[in-house]
Amino acid sequence: MVAYTRDEIISVSDMARGFSNVLGNIIDHTKEKIAISKNNKLEAVIVSIDEYEKLKEAYDILEHIEIYDKIQKRKNSKTISLEESMKRYGISSDEL
């Protein structure tokens, strides 16, 4: 879970009134992130485009690692042919 300092949290109404100011803080790196709250609940986070792209790239890499891990686990698992599976479940090729 990410922690936010008091000055990194802004209400949605304050955000609407001071969007340009908040965006400026993100662009000039005065603040790394701004969390937007609505009814005292954090609802969204604003980060710079550079930070977003880094996060997206990291997410994509993790997704590829998960896929690779699944493939490696399945390599050693027992498999059955399509024909054997059809026979096991009483399915004919005409039904496919």
N, CA, C and O of each residue as an XYZ file, in Angstrom:
384
protein
N       0.839     -1.190      0.000
C       0.000      0.000      0.000
C       0.879      1.245      0.000
O       1.866      1.321      0.732
N       0.517      2.202     -0.812
C       1.274      3.447     -0.928
C       0.843      4.405      0.170
O      -0.342      4.511      0.484
N       1.798      5.092      0.743
C       1.496      6.092      1.770
C       1.506      7.485      1.132
O       2.274      7.755      0.208
N       0.652      8.346      1.634
C       0.560      9.715      1.134
C       0.770     10.671      2.294
O       0.241     10.469      3.387
N       1.546     11.711      2.044
C       1.696     12.739      3.066
C       0.485     13.662      2.999
O      -0.259     13.670      2.019
N       0.313     14.410      4.024
C      -0.846     15.311      4.108
C      -0.909     16.278      2.923
O      -1.991     16.586      2.423
N       0.254     16.751      2.480
C       0.251     17.714      1.364
C       0.124     17.048     -0.001
O       0.086     17.740     -1.018
N       0.056     15.720     -0.044
C      -0.158     15.007     -1.305
C      -1.624     14.621     -1.511
O      -1.969     14.018     -2.527
N      -2.469     14.961     -0.568
C      -3.894     14.627     -0.666
C      -4.685     15.911     -0.856
O      -4.485     16.890     -0.137
N      -5.583     15.896     -1.832
C      -6.408     17.074     -2.110
C      -7.849     16.613     -2.350
O      -8.083     15.558     -2.940
N      -8.786     17.399     -1.896
C     -10.193     17.049     -2.114
C     -10.562     17.311     -3.568
O      -9.927     18.119     -4.246
N     -11.586     16.625     -4.033
C     -12.024     16.794     -5.416
C     -12.473     18.234     -5.673
O     -12.253     18.757     -6.766
N     -13.088     18.872     -4.703
C     -13.522     20.255     -4.905
C     -12.322     21.207     -4.973
O     -12.318     22.130     -5.787
N     -11.303     20.993     -4.128
C     -10.089     21.813     -4.211
C      -9.350     21.548     -5.518
O      -8.750     22.450     -6.101
N      -9.404     20.318     -5.960
C      -8.771     19.952     -7.229
C      -9.436     20.700     -8.385
O      -8.757     21.218     -9.271
N     -10.756     20.750     -8.366
C     -11.493     21.441     -9.431
C     -11.150     22.936     -9.443
O     -11.028     23.545    -10.506
N     -11.000     23.504     -8.271
C     -10.685     24.940     -8.188
C      -9.232     25.243     -8.555
O      -8.939     26.306     -9.102
N      -8.323     24.312     -8.256
C      -6.906     24.613     -8.450
C      -6.176     23.621     -9.335
O      -5.003     23.324     -9.110
N      -6.876     23.105    -10.349
C      -6.281     22.077    -11.206
C      -4.951     22.520    -11.810
O      -3.978     21.766    -11.786
N      -4.904     23.711    -12.339
C      -3.695     24.204    -12.993
C      -2.516     24.216    -12.022
O      -1.401     23.838    -12.379
N      -2.772     24.648    -10.811
C      -1.746     24.682     -9.769
C      -1.248     23.277     -9.438
O      -0.042     23.049     -9.349
N      -2.168     22.345     -9.257
C      -1.828     20.960     -8.924
C      -1.031     20.335    -10.067
O      -0.011     19.683     -9.842
N      -1.499     20.538    -11.276
C      -0.789     20.005    -12.435
C       0.616     20.588    -12.523
O       1.564     19.880    -12.860
N       0.748     21.853    -12.227
C       2.065     22.494    -12.216
C       3.007     21.835    -11.223
O       4.187     21.647    -11.518
N       2.497     21.482    -10.045
C       3.323     20.804     -9.034
C       3.819     19.448     -9.531
O       4.936     19.036     -9.217
N       2.984     18.759    -10.307
C       3.373     17.459    -10.859
C       4.406     17.655    -11.976
O       5.418     16.956    -12.028
N       4.139     18.601    -12.855
C       5.023     18.838    -14.000
C       6.415     19.284    -13.561
O       7.417     18.807    -14.094
N       6.482     20.198    -12.591
C       7.805     20.678    -12.151
C       8.420     19.817    -11.048
O       9.443     20.177    -10.464
N       7.788     18.684    -10.772
C       8.278     17.690     -9.800
C       8.370     18.223     -8.371
O       9.135     17.707     -7.557
N       7.586     19.257     -8.072
C       7.478     19.716     -6.697
C       6.842     18.608     -5.856
O       7.186     18.406     -4.691
N       5.899     17.896     -6.492
C       5.251     16.747     -5.846
C       5.303     15.569     -6.799
O       5.091     15.722     -8.002
N       5.587     14.388     -6.252
C       5.687     13.172     -7.065
C       4.311     12.658     -7.465
O       4.122     12.133     -8.562
N       3.358     12.817     -6.558
C       1.997     12.316     -6.789
C       1.016     13.155     -5.996
O       1.363     13.753     -4.978
N      -0.224     13.190     -6.484
C      -1.314     13.866     -5.779
C      -2.479     12.887     -5.725
O      -2.945     12.402     -6.756
N      -2.937     12.607     -4.525
C      -4.094     11.735     -4.349
C      -5.339     12.614     -4.219
O      -5.337     13.604     -3.488
N      -6.388     12.244     -4.928
C      -7.633     13.010     -4.901
C      -8.641     12.249     -4.055
O      -8.892     11.062     -4.263
N      -9.210     12.967     -3.099
C     -10.191     12.333     -2.219
C     -11.586     12.891     -2.474
O     -11.765     14.065     -2.796
N     -12.558     12.009     -2.318
C     -13.960     12.398     -2.426
C     -14.678     11.753     -1.257
O     -14.601     10.541     -1.058
N     -15.370     12.566     -0.490
C     -16.041     12.094      0.721
C     -15.067     11.356      1.640
O     -15.379     10.290      2.170
N     -13.889     11.941      1.817
C     -12.827     11.410      2.685
C     -12.314     10.036      2.279
O     -11.775      9.304      3.109
N     -12.476      9.684      1.013
C     -11.978      8.408      0.500
C     -11.102      8.693     -0.714
O     -11.515      9.407     -1.628
N      -9.886      8.132     -0.723
C      -8.999      8.338     -1.866
C      -9.584      7.646     -3.082
O      -9.919      6.463     -3.030
N      -9.706      8.386     -4.179
C     -10.352      7.876     -5.389
C      -9.433      7.812     -6.606
O      -9.647      6.982     -7.491
N      -8.414      8.672     -6.669
C      -7.549      8.706     -7.850
C      -6.202      9.304     -7.468
O      -6.048      9.933     -6.421
N      -5.230      9.088     -8.352
C      -3.892      9.645     -8.144
C      -3.428     10.268     -9.458
O      -3.616      9.701    -10.534
N      -2.826     11.430     -9.345
C      -2.241     12.085    -10.508
C      -0.724     11.966    -10.381
O      -0.142     12.304     -9.350
N      -0.095     11.474    -11.456
C       1.363     11.382    -11.533
C       1.794     11.952    -12.879
O       0.974     12.133    -13.779
N       3.074     12.229    -13.006
C       3.577     12.747    -14.279
C       3.500     11.663    -15.342
O       3.404     10.478    -15.023
N       3.541     12.063    -16.587
C       3.493     11.113    -17.696
C       4.705     10.186    -17.643
O       4.587      9.000    -17.950
N       5.866     10.711    -17.257
C       7.062      9.875    -17.129
C       6.864      8.780    -16.090
O       7.205      7.620    -16.319
N       6.312      9.162    -14.953
C       6.066      8.189    -13.880
C       5.031      7.164    -14.312
O       5.181      5.973    -14.039
N       3.990      7.617    -14.979
C       2.954      6.690    -15.461
C       3.557      5.681    -16.433
O       3.272      4.486    -16.344
N       4.388      6.155    -17.361
C       4.999      5.258    -18.342
C       5.916      4.239    -17.667
O       5.961      3.080    -18.080
N       6.653      4.662    -16.627
C       7.493      3.720    -15.870
C       6.629      2.664    -15.182
O       6.950      1.476    -15.204
N       5.539      3.107    -14.576
C       4.636      2.170    -13.896
C       4.017      1.187    -14.880
O       3.917     -0.006    -14.593
N       3.605      1.687    -16.034
C       2.999      0.834    -17.059
C       4.007     -0.182    -17.572
O       3.676     -1.354    -17.752
N       5.230      0.261    -17.808
C       6.271     -0.654    -18.271
C       6.563     -1.727    -17.222
O       6.713     -2.901    -17.561
N       6.643     -1.332    -15.961
C       6.881     -2.297    -14.885
C       5.737     -3.301    -14.807
O       5.967     -4.496    -14.620
N       4.515     -2.822    -14.950
C       3.347     -3.707    -14.941
C       3.420     -4.708    -16.096
O       3.159     -5.896    -15.907
N       3.771     -4.232    -17.280
C       3.879     -5.109    -18.451
C       4.957     -6.166    -18.245
O       4.763     -7.327    -18.606
N       6.092     -5.775    -17.667
C       7.171     -6.734    -17.395
C       6.700     -7.790    -16.404
O       6.953     -8.978    -16.600
N       6.025     -7.373    -15.355
C       5.499     -8.335    -14.373
C       4.501     -9.287    -15.017
O       4.484    -10.477    -14.703
N       3.686     -8.778    -15.898
C       2.719     -9.619    -16.592
C       3.438    -10.670    -17.447
O       3.025    -11.829    -17.486
N       4.505    -10.266    -18.125
C       5.281    -11.209    -18.932
C       5.954    -12.258    -18.054
O       6.026    -13.429    -18.428
N       6.441    -11.847    -16.903
C       7.070    -12.788    -15.970
C       6.046    -13.816    -15.491
O       6.354    -15.005    -15.406
N       4.838    -13.365    -15.181
C       3.777    -14.285    -14.751
C       3.442    -15.287    -15.853
O       3.266    -16.475    -15.582
N       3.356    -14.817    -17.077
C       3.066    -15.708    -18.208
C       4.196    -16.713    -18.375
O       3.944    -17.902    -18.570
N       5.434    -16.250    -18.302
C       6.591    -17.136    -18.416
C       6.553    -18.204    -17.325
O       6.776    -19.383    -17.601
N       6.271    -17.795    -16.083
C       6.195    -18.750    -14.968
C       5.121    -19.805    -15.205
O       5.338    -20.986    -14.932
N       3.973    -19.387    -15.708
C       2.892    -20.339    -15.988
C       3.311    -21.334    -17.065
O       3.034    -22.529    -16.960
N       3.978    -20.837    -18.095
C       4.446    -21.716    -19.171
C       5.445    -22.727    -18.628
O       5.380    -23.909    -18.964
N       6.370    -22.267    -17.787
C       7.373    -23.172    -17.223
C       6.725    -24.252    -16.360
O       7.139    -25.410    -16.410
N       5.721    -23.891    -15.576
C       5.028    -24.869    -14.735
C       4.283    -25.889    -15.583
O       4.224    -27.068    -15.232
N       3.719    -25.443    -16.690
C       2.937    -26.336    -17.553
C       3.816    -27.254    -18.391
O       3.365    -28.312    -18.830
N       5.064    -26.861    -18.616
C       5.961    -27.688    -19.417
C       6.113    -29.087    -18.831
O       6.220    -30.063    -19.573
N       6.124    -29.187    -17.527
C       6.351    -30.464    -16.865
C       5.054    -31.171    -16.464
O       5.093    -32.239    -15.852
N       3.924    -30.587    -16.803
C       2.661    -31.218    -16.413
C       2.236    -32.245    -17.454
O       2.636    -32.181    -18.616
N       1.431    -33.177    -17.016
C       0.952    -34.224    -17.907
C      -0.120    -33.629    -18.820
O      -1.008    -32.901    -18.375
N      -0.012    -33.957    -20.096
C      -1.008    -33.473    -21.050
C      -1.667    -34.658    -21.736
O      -1.141    -35.770    -21.747
N      -2.826    -34.389    -22.303
C      -3.507    -35.419    -23.091
C      -3.851    -34.824    -24.447
O      -4.019    -33.611    -24.575
N      -3.953    -35.660    -25.437
C      -4.247    -35.189    -26.788
C      -5.708    -34.764    -26.886
O      -6.528    -35.102    -26.032
N      -6.016    -34.023    -27.937
C      -7.396    -33.610    -28.194
C      -8.274    -34.841    -28.385
O      -9.388    -34.905    -27.866
N      -7.770    -35.802    -29.121
C      -8.550    -37.020    -29.379
C      -8.862    -37.762    -28.081
O      -9.983    -38.230    -27.881
N      -7.867    -37.865    -27.202
C      -8.077    -38.538    -25.917
C      -9.080    -37.776    -25.063
O      -9.922    -38.380    -24.398
N      -8.991    -36.472    -25.080
C      -9.921    -35.645    -24.318
C     -11.342    -35.790    -24.864
O     -12.294    -35.900    -24.092
N     -11.486    -35.790    -26.186
C     -12.811    -35.960    -26.794
C     -13.392    -37.322    -26.414
O     -14.577    -37.433    -26.099
N     -12.555    -38.345    -26.446
C     -12.999    -39.695    -26.099
C     -13.435    -39.745    -24.637
O     -14.462    -40.336    -24.303
N     -12.637    -39.114    -23.767
C     -12.930    -39.110    -22.327
C     -14.282    -38.474    -22.020
O     -15.005    -38.933    -21.136
N     -14.622    -37.403    -22.762
C     -15.859    -36.674    -22.483
C     -16.975    -36.990    -23.473
O     -18.013    -36.327    -23.478
N     -16.762    -38.000    -24.305
C     -17.808    -38.451    -25.216
C     -18.178    -37.447    -26.284
O     -19.352    -37.314    -26.628
N     -17.207    -36.745    -26.809
C     -17.453    -35.729    -27.843
C     -16.882    -36.245    -29.161
O     -15.764    -36.759    -29.214
N     -17.662    -36.098    -30.208
C     -17.158    -36.498    -31.529
C     -16.643    -35.266    -32.262
O     -16.986    -34.133    -31.924
N     -15.806    -35.510    -33.281
C     -15.261    -34.377    -34.040
C     -16.363    -33.625    -34.798
O     -16.217    -32.439    -35.094
N     -17.467    -34.318    -35.110
C     -18.585    -33.652    -35.782
C     -19.262    -32.630    -34.883
O     -19.819    -31.648    -35.373
N     -19.220    -32.848    -33.578
C     -19.850    -31.928    -32.625
C     -19.047    -30.642    -32.425
O     -19.566    -29.638    -31.936
N     -17.789    -30.694    -32.807
C     -16.955    -29.507    -32.666
C     -17.273    -28.547    -33.766
O     -16.679    -27.471    -33.837
